[in-house]
Amino acid sequence: MPSGARPPRIAIYGVGQYGSMIARLAADKGWPIVAAFNRAGPKVGKDLGRVAGLGRDLGVVVQDCETGDYAGLDADIGVVTHRDLLSANMDAYRRLMSAGLNIACHGVQSYLPQSNDPGLAAEIEALAQANGVTFTGCGIWDMSRIWSGILAAGPCTDITSIHISSLTDPEGQCNSIEQIKQYCISEPVETFYERGIDRNQAALAKKTIPEMVLRALGYTILESTASVEPVVYDVPVKTRFVPEGEFPPGLVMGVRFHCRTTTEEGVTGTGLVDQRMFLPGDVEHMHWEVEGTPRNRLRVERLDSADATAGNLFNRIPDIIAARPGIVPVYEMGPLTPTARLWPKVTT
């Protein structure tokens, strides 16, 4: 957006950890928040500023997402930080897009709906086209996983394969033990399989990481697959989430994803993605390797994981508002650009 552009008007759907972070960023930069919605519970009926941890009122009362007023929304975009699965977010998408709002969704399946749930992707596309709005999945994968891979391949005149290896700190992205337990961290290995984490559709969405880079590079996708396994340590692991200050050895400490994408052109994309509790010396990072001519490697280190998630999502908002109608993945939008200069902080 050019200098002096009108700040986006946003509605927030889901005022948990990341919805609250988006609210704080918007308040800091003077972006109008016109509405906020959440599932029934203690947050409903309270001022968003208090719920989001600003310590002051914003004049926006959190509405029950089932009974809220969507018809009168005067917003450019709805930021959905509700669930990871498209199926769990469809009510939010229908309500917001039918009200004429673009969508920025934090859910992991939303990055590439057509690969994760083709049936719902078709409905989302039809909704977006009918209402003249854009749907984009965005968040921490944007710069660190997707665009870093695209940039690593940029100098190549020939490519045979691409590979990403990465390490994410689940504790750095969460603010409660309940959040890290979504992948059975701190639970016995038996519980991992009893709960079907190895078949979890949100977990298996990691398959789209190499796929999105290959799509961006112009290759024709044949198939993307992923497998999921638990990570277990034989040493205790420090944590802030239990009074003892550590998890004992022998429990699930994270998940490991193996990803593979094949193309008609013969180029393959693979991934070894770890999301596990850190051991001493670990640094959150993404490392791309591109085999071809020339061979390239590119490493991104994320030093503030939760802030990186919110920053990626927030900074994509102007691009989404400006994009064509329909499902538009972040790899079609160009590299992420900061909002720091155009919209500096207006509050302290």
C-alpha positions as CSV (number, residue, x, y, z in Angstrom):
1,M,0.0,0.0,0.0
2,P,1.3,3.5,-0.8
3,S,2.3,6.0,1.9
4,G,-0.7,7.5,3.6
5,A,-3.0,4.6,2.7
6,R,-6.1,4.1,4.9
7,P,-5.4,1.6,7.6
8,P,-7.2,-1.7,7.2
9,R,-10.4,-2.2,9.2
10,I,-10.4,-5.6,10.8
11,A,-12.7,-8.0,12.6
12,I,-11.2,-10.8,14.7
13,Y,-12.7,-14.2,14.9
14,G,-11.1,-16.1,17.8
15,V,-9.6,-14.1,20.6
16,G,-7.2,-16.6,22.1
17,Q,-3.4,-16.2,22.1
18,Y,-3.0,-15.2,18.5
19,G,-6.2,-13.3,18.0
20,S,-5.2,-11.2,21.1
21,M,-1.8,-10.6,19.6
22,I,-3.4,-9.3,16.4
23,A,-5.7,-7.1,18.4
24,R,-2.7,-5.6,20.3
25,L,-0.8,-5.0,17.0
26,A,-3.8,-3.3,15.4
27,A,-4.2,-1.1,18.5
28,D,-0.5,-0.2,18.5
29,K,-0.7,0.9,14.9
30,G,-4.0,2.6,14.9
31,W,-5.8,0.0,12.7
32,P,-9.6,0.1,13.5
33,I,-11.0,-3.1,15.0
34,V,-14.7,-3.1,14.3
35,A,-15.7,-6.4,15.8
36,A,-14.5,-9.4,17.7
37,F,-16.1,-12.8,18.0
38,N,-15.3,-15.8,20.2
39,R,-16.9,-19.1,21.2
40,A,-19.3,-18.9,24.2
41,G,-17.5,-18.4,27.5
42,P,-16.1,-15.8,29.9
43,K,-14.6,-13.6,27.2
44,V,-17.9,-12.9,25.6
45,G,-19.4,-9.6,26.7
46,K,-16.1,-8.2,27.8
47,D,-14.2,-5.4,26.1
48,L,-11.6,-6.7,23.6
49,G,-8.9,-4.5,25.0
50,R,-9.2,-6.2,28.4
51,V,-9.4,-9.7,26.9
52,A,-6.3,-9.0,24.7
53,G,-4.2,-7.8,27.6
54,L,-4.0,-4.2,26.7
55,G,-5.2,-3.1,30.1
56,R,-7.6,-0.6,28.6
57,D,-10.9,-0.6,26.8
58,L,-11.0,-0.4,23.0
59,G,-14.8,0.1,22.8
60,V,-15.2,-3.3,21.1
61,V,-17.3,-5.9,23.0
62,V,-16.5,-9.5,22.3
63,Q,-19.5,-11.2,20.7
64,D,-20.6,-14.8,20.8
65,C,-19.6,-16.2,17.4
66,E,-22.9,-18.1,17.1
67,T,-25.2,-15.1,17.8
68,G,-23.0,-12.1,16.8
69,D,-24.0,-9.4,14.3
70,Y,-22.3,-10.1,11.0
71,A,-24.7,-8.2,8.8
72,G,-23.5,-4.8,9.9
73,L,-19.8,-5.4,9.7
74,D,-17.9,-2.4,8.2
75,A,-14.6,-4.2,7.9
76,D,-12.1,-4.9,5.1
77,I,-11.0,-8.3,6.5
78,G,-11.7,-10.9,9.0
79,V,-8.8,-12.5,10.8
80,V,-9.6,-16.0,11.8
81,T,-7.5,-17.6,14.5
82,H,-10.1,-20.2,15.5
83,R,-9.0,-23.7,14.5
84,D,-6.5,-25.5,12.3
85,L,-8.9,-27.6,10.2
86,L,-11.0,-26.0,7.4
87,S,-14.0,-28.0,8.5
88,A,-13.8,-26.5,12.0
89,N,-13.5,-23.0,10.5
90,M,-16.2,-23.1,7.8
91,D,-18.9,-21.3,9.9
92,A,-16.5,-18.5,10.4
93,Y,-15.6,-18.3,6.7
94,R,-19.3,-18.4,5.6
95,R,-20.3,-15.7,8.1
96,L,-17.5,-13.3,7.3
97,M,-17.3,-13.8,3.5
98,S,-21.0,-13.5,3.2
99,A,-20.7,-10.2,4.9
100,G,-18.2,-9.1,2.3
101,L,-15.0,-9.5,4.3
102,N,-11.7,-10.8,3.0
103,I,-10.2,-13.6,5.1
104,A,-6.8,-14.0,6.7
105,C,-6.8,-17.4,8.4
106,H,-4.2,-18.7,10.8
107,G,-5.3,-22.4,10.4
108,V,-2.7,-24.7,9.1
109,Q,-5.0,-26.2,6.4
110,S,-5.8,-22.8,5.1
111,Y,-2.4,-22.3,3.5
112,L,-3.3,-24.6,0.6
113,P,-7.0,-25.7,0.9
114,Q,-7.1,-27.6,-2.4
115,S,-4.4,-30.0,-1.2
116,N,-5.8,-30.5,2.4
117,D,-9.6,-30.7,1.7
118,P,-10.6,-30.3,-2.0
119,G,-14.3,-30.4,-1.3
120,L,-14.2,-27.5,1.2
121,A,-11.7,-25.7,-0.9
122,A,-14.3,-25.6,-3.7
123,E,-16.9,-24.2,-1.4
124,I,-14.4,-21.5,-0.1
125,E,-13.5,-20.6,-3.7
126,A,-17.2,-20.3,-4.7
127,L,-17.9,-18.2,-1.6
128,A,-15.0,-15.9,-2.3
129,Q,-15.9,-15.4,-5.9
130,A,-19.6,-14.8,-5.2
131,N,-18.7,-12.1,-2.6
132,G,-15.7,-10.6,-4.5
133,V,-13.3,-11.3,-1.6
134,T,-10.0,-13.0,-1.1
135,F,-9.2,-16.0,1.1
136,T,-5.6,-16.5,2.3
137,G,-4.0,-18.8,4.8
138,C,-1.1,-17.1,6.5
139,G,1.1,-17.0,9.6
140,I,4.6,-18.2,10.6
141,W,5.1,-20.5,7.5
142,D,4.9,-17.5,5.2
143,M,8.4,-16.1,5.4
144,S,10.3,-18.8,7.2
145,R,9.0,-21.9,5.3
146,I,7.5,-20.9,2.0
147,W,9.2,-17.7,0.8
148,S,12.6,-18.8,2.1
149,G,12.3,-21.9,-0.1
150,I,11.3,-19.9,-3.1
151,L,14.2,-17.4,-2.7
152,A,16.7,-20.3,-2.2
153,A,15.7,-21.7,-5.6
154,G,15.7,-18.3,-7.3
155,P,19.3,-18.5,-8.8
156,C,18.8,-22.0,-10.2
157,T,19.0,-22.7,-13.9
158,D,18.3,-26.4,-13.2
159,I,16.6,-28.1,-10.2
160,T,16.5,-31.8,-9.3
161,S,15.1,-31.6,-5.8
162,I,14.3,-29.3,-2.8
163,H,14.5,-30.2,0.9
164,I,13.5,-28.5,4.1
165,S,14.6,-29.5,7.5
166,S,13.3,-27.5,10.5
167,L,13.0,-27.3,14.2
168,T,10.2,-25.5,16.0
169,D,9.9,-24.9,19.7
170,P,6.3,-25.7,20.8
171,E,6.8,-24.0,24.1
172,G,7.8,-20.8,22.4
173,Q,4.5,-20.7,20.4
174,C,2.2,-21.6,23.3
175,N,1.1,-20.0,26.6
176,S,-0.3,-23.1,28.4
177,I,0.4,-26.8,28.8
178,E,-3.1,-27.5,27.3
179,Q,-1.8,-26.0,24.0
180,I,1.3,-28.1,23.8
181,K,-0.7,-31.2,24.6
182,Q,-2.5,-31.0,21.3
183,Y,0.3,-33.2,20.0
184,C,0.6,-35.2,23.2
185,I,3.7,-33.5,24.5
186,S,4.2,-34.7,28.1
187,E,2.0,-37.7,27.6
188,P,3.0,-41.4,27.2
189,V,3.8,-42.7,23.7
190,E,0.8,-45.0,23.9
191,T,-1.5,-42.0,24.2
192,F,0.0,-40.5,21.0
193,Y,-1.3,-43.4,19.0
194,E,-4.5,-43.8,21.0
195,R,-5.4,-40.3,20.2
196,G,-4.5,-40.8,16.5
197,I,-1.9,-38.1,16.3
198,D,-0.2,-40.0,13.6
199,R,-3.4,-39.7,11.5
200,N,-4.2,-36.1,12.6
201,Q,-5.3,-34.0,9.6
202,A,-3.8,-30.8,11.0
203,A,-0.5,-32.5,11.5
204,L,-0.5,-34.1,8.1
205,A,-1.0,-30.7,6.5
206,K,2.8,-30.3,6.9
207,K,2.9,-32.2,3.5
208,T,2.1,-28.9,1.8
209,I,5.3,-27.1,2.8
210,P,7.4,-28.5,-0.1
211,E,4.4,-28.6,-2.3
212,M,3.7,-24.9,-2.0
213,V,7.3,-24.0,-2.9
214,L,7.2,-26.3,-6.0
215,R,3.9,-24.8,-7.0
216,A,5.4,-21.4,-6.8
217,L,8.3,-22.5,-8.9
218,G,5.9,-23.6,-11.6
219,Y,6.0,-27.4,-11.3
220,T,2.9,-29.7,-11.7
221,I,2.1,-31.5,-8.6
222,L,1.4,-35.3,-8.7
223,E,1.1,-36.2,-5.0
224,S,2.0,-34.9,-1.6
225,T,2.3,-37.2,1.4
226,A,3.3,-37.0,5.1
227,S,3.9,-39.3,8.0
228,V,3.9,-38.3,11.7
229,E,5.9,-39.9,14.6
230,P,6.5,-39.1,18.2
231,V,9.8,-37.7,19.5
232,V,10.9,-39.2,22.8
233,Y,14.0,-38.2,24.9
234,D,16.0,-40.3,27.4
235,V,16.8,-37.2,29.4
236,P,14.6,-34.7,31.4
237,V,13.5,-31.5,29.6
238,K,13.2,-28.1,31.1
239,T,9.7,-26.5,30.9
240,R,7.9,-23.6,32.5
241,F,4.6,-25.4,32.3
242,V,4.8,-27.7,35.4
243,P,5.8,-26.9,39.0
244,E,8.7,-29.4,38.9
245,G,10.3,-27.3,36.1
246,E,11.0,-30.3,33.8
247,F,9.3,-33.2,32.0
248,P,10.7,-36.6,32.9
249,P,12.4,-38.8,30.2
250,G,10.4,-41.4,28.3
251,L,7.4,-39.2,27.4
252,V,6.4,-37.7,24.1
253,M,8.4,-34.4,23.7
254,G,7.2,-33.5,20.2
255,V,6.4,-34.7,16.8
256,R,8.4,-35.4,13.6
257,F,7.0,-35.0,10.2
258,H,8.3,-36.7,7.0
259,C,7.0,-35.0,3.9
260,R,7.3,-35.8,0.2
261,T,5.9,-34.2,-3.0
262,T,6.4,-35.5,-6.5
263,T,5.9,-33.6,-9.8
264,E,5.2,-34.4,-13.4
265,E,8.6,-32.8,-14.3
266,G,10.5,-35.2,-12.0
267,V,11.5,-32.7,-9.4
268,T,10.9,-33.8,-5.8
269,G,10.3,-31.9,-2.6
270,T,11.0,-33.4,0.8
271,G,10.8,-32.3,4.4
272,L,12.0,-33.4,7.8
273,V,10.1,-31.1,10.2
274,D,10.6,-31.4,14.0
275,Q,8.2,-29.7,16.4
276,R,9.7,-30.7,19.8
277,M,10.8,-29.4,23.1
278,F,14.2,-27.9,23.0
279,L,17.4,-29.4,24.3
280,P,20.3,-27.3,25.4
281,G,21.8,-25.5,22.3
282,D,18.8,-25.9,20.1
283,V,17.7,-22.9,18.0
284,E,14.4,-22.6,16.1
285,H,15.3,-22.7,12.4
286,M,14.3,-23.7,8.9
287,H,17.0,-24.9,6.5
288,W,16.3,-25.2,2.7
289,E,18.6,-27.1,0.4
290,V,18.1,-26.9,-3.4
291,E,19.9,-29.5,-5.5
292,G,20.5,-28.3,-9.1
293,T,22.7,-25.7,-10.8
294,P,23.7,-23.9,-8.8
295,R,23.2,-25.7,-5.5
296,N,21.9,-23.4,-2.7
297,R,21.3,-23.5,1.0
298,L,19.3,-21.0,3.0
299,R,18.8,-21.0,6.8
300,V,16.2,-18.9,8.7
301,E,16.4,-18.7,12.5
302,R,13.3,-17.6,14.4
303,L,14.2,-16.1,17.7
304,D,10.8,-15.0,18.8
305,S,8.4,-17.7,17.7
306,A,5.0,-16.4,18.9
307,D,5.8,-12.8,17.7
308,A,6.9,-14.2,14.3
309,T,3.6,-16.0,14.0
310,A,1.6,-12.9,14.7
311,G,3.9,-10.6,12.6
312,N,3.6,-12.8,9.5
313,L,-0.2,-12.9,9.8
314,F,-0.6,-9.2,10.5
315,N,1.8,-8.0,7.8
316,R,0.0,-10.0,5.1
317,I,-3.3,-8.2,5.7
318,P,-2.7,-5.3,3.2
319,D,-1.7,-7.8,0.5
320,I,-4.9,-9.9,1.1
321,I,-7.1,-6.9,0.8
322,A,-5.4,-5.9,-2.5
323,A,-5.5,-9.4,-4.0
324,R,-7.9,-10.8,-6.6
325,P,-11.0,-12.6,-5.4
326,G,-10.8,-16.3,-4.6
327,I,-8.3,-18.4,-2.8
328,V,-4.9,-16.7,-3.1
329,P,-2.0,-18.5,-1.4
330,V,0.8,-16.4,0.1
331,Y,3.3,-17.7,-2.5
332,E,1.3,-15.8,-5.2
333,M,1.6,-12.5,-3.3
334,G,5.3,-11.8,-3.3
335,P,7.7,-11.7,-0.4
336,L,6.3,-10.5,2.9
337,T,7.0,-6.8,3.6
338,P,7.0,-5.1,7.1
339,T,4.4,-2.6,8.3
340,A,7.0,-0.9,10.5
341,R,7.6,2.1,8.3
342,L,4.2,2.6,6.8
343,W,2.3,2.1,10.1
344,P,4.6,2.8,13.0
345,K,3.3,2.5,16.6
346,V,0.9,5.2,17.6
347,T,0.5,4.1,21.3
348,T,3.0,3.3,24.0
